[in-house]
Amino acid sequence: MKIRRMKIAALTAFIIVICFVIGALFMGSRSVVDAKDSREKRFTSIQVKKGDSLWSIAKERISDEYESVDEYIDEVCETNHIYDQTITEDMYLVVPYYTDIE
């Protein structure tokens, strides 16, 4: 009987700890989401000009939401189904950008 109570108490304590951990994770991630909720990702179309490269386009349009120029270029390539990172003059690209939510 005493062992059964100890098992129930241990299980209860374990469940409480798990609830606190999940709650802490949720609250921590919520503050990050709140900060990002003030900006919205959108897309626009641009025409590639002579001399443009994915690098130059990325350097001109990247924002703080991206960790690196390479990450931005990867998204542009994926969005436009570019598999060899080759673009040509007069080509149209869909590129992402972020704007403040009003």
C-alpha positions as CSV (number, residue, x, y, z in Angstrom):
1,M,0.0,0.0,0.0
2,K,2.8,2.4,0.9
3,I,4.7,1.5,-2.3
4,R,1.6,2.2,-4.3
5,R,1.2,5.7,-2.8
6,M,4.8,6.4,-3.5
7,K,4.4,5.4,-7.1
8,I,1.3,7.6,-7.4
9,A,3.1,10.5,-5.8
10,A,6.1,10.1,-8.1
11,L,3.9,9.9,-11.2
12,T,2.0,13.0,-10.1
13,A,5.3,14.9,-9.5
14,F,6.5,13.8,-12.9
15,I,3.3,15.0,-14.6
16,I,3.5,18.4,-12.8
17,V,7.2,18.8,-13.9
18,I,6.3,17.9,-17.5
19,C,3.4,20.5,-17.4
20,F,5.8,23.2,-16.1
21,V,8.4,22.3,-18.8
22,I,5.8,22.4,-21.6
23,G,4.4,25.7,-20.2
24,A,7.8,27.3,-20.1
25,L,8.6,26.2,-23.6
26,F,5.2,27.5,-24.8
27,M,5.7,30.9,-23.1
28,G,9.2,31.2,-24.3
29,S,8.3,30.5,-27.9
30,R,5.3,32.8,-27.6
31,S,7.4,35.8,-27.0
32,V,9.5,35.0,-30.1
33,V,6.3,34.6,-32.1
34,D,4.9,37.9,-30.8
35,A,8.1,39.7,-32.0
36,K,7.8,38.2,-35.4
37,D,4.1,38.8,-35.6
38,S,4.8,42.5,-36.1
39,R,6.3,41.7,-39.6
40,E,4.7,39.9,-42.4
41,K,6.4,38.0,-45.3
42,R,5.2,39.0,-48.7
43,F,6.4,38.3,-52.3
44,T,7.0,40.6,-55.3
45,S,8.1,40.0,-58.8
46,I,11.3,41.6,-60.2
47,Q,12.9,41.5,-63.6
48,V,16.6,40.5,-63.7
49,K,18.7,43.3,-65.1
50,K,22.0,42.9,-67.0
51,G,24.7,42.2,-64.4
52,D,22.4,41.0,-61.7
53,S,23.2,37.9,-59.8
54,L,21.4,36.0,-57.1
55,W,24.0,37.4,-54.7
56,S,23.4,41.1,-55.7
57,I,19.6,40.7,-55.6
58,A,19.8,39.1,-52.2
59,K,22.2,41.8,-50.8
60,E,19.8,44.4,-52.0
61,R,16.6,42.8,-50.6
62,I,17.5,40.7,-47.6
63,S,16.2,41.6,-44.2
64,D,16.9,40.7,-40.6
65,E,14.5,37.8,-40.7
66,Y,17.1,35.8,-42.6
67,E,20.2,34.4,-41.0
68,S,22.4,34.7,-44.1
69,V,22.5,35.7,-47.7
70,D,22.7,32.1,-48.6
71,E,19.4,31.4,-46.8
72,Y,17.7,34.1,-48.8
73,I,19.2,32.9,-52.1
74,D,18.0,29.3,-51.2
75,E,14.4,30.6,-50.7
76,V,14.5,32.6,-54.0
77,C,15.7,29.5,-55.8
78,E,13.2,27.2,-54.2
79,T,10.3,29.7,-54.9
80,N,11.3,30.0,-58.5
81,H,12.2,26.4,-59.1
82,I,15.8,27.3,-59.9
83,Y,18.0,24.2,-59.3
84,D,21.4,25.4,-60.6
85,Q,21.4,29.0,-59.2
86,T,21.5,30.4,-62.7
87,I,19.5,33.4,-63.7
88,T,19.5,35.4,-66.9
89,E,18.8,38.9,-68.0
90,D,15.1,39.7,-68.4
91,M,14.0,36.7,-66.4
92,Y,11.3,37.4,-63.8
93,L,11.8,36.2,-60.2
94,V,9.4,36.1,-57.3
95,V,11.3,37.3,-54.3
96,P,10.3,37.5,-50.6
97,Y,10.4,40.6,-48.4
98,Y,9.1,41.5,-45.0
99,T,6.9,44.5,-44.1
100,D,5.5,45.8,-40.9
101,I,1.9,44.8,-40.1
102,E,-0.4,47.8,-39.8
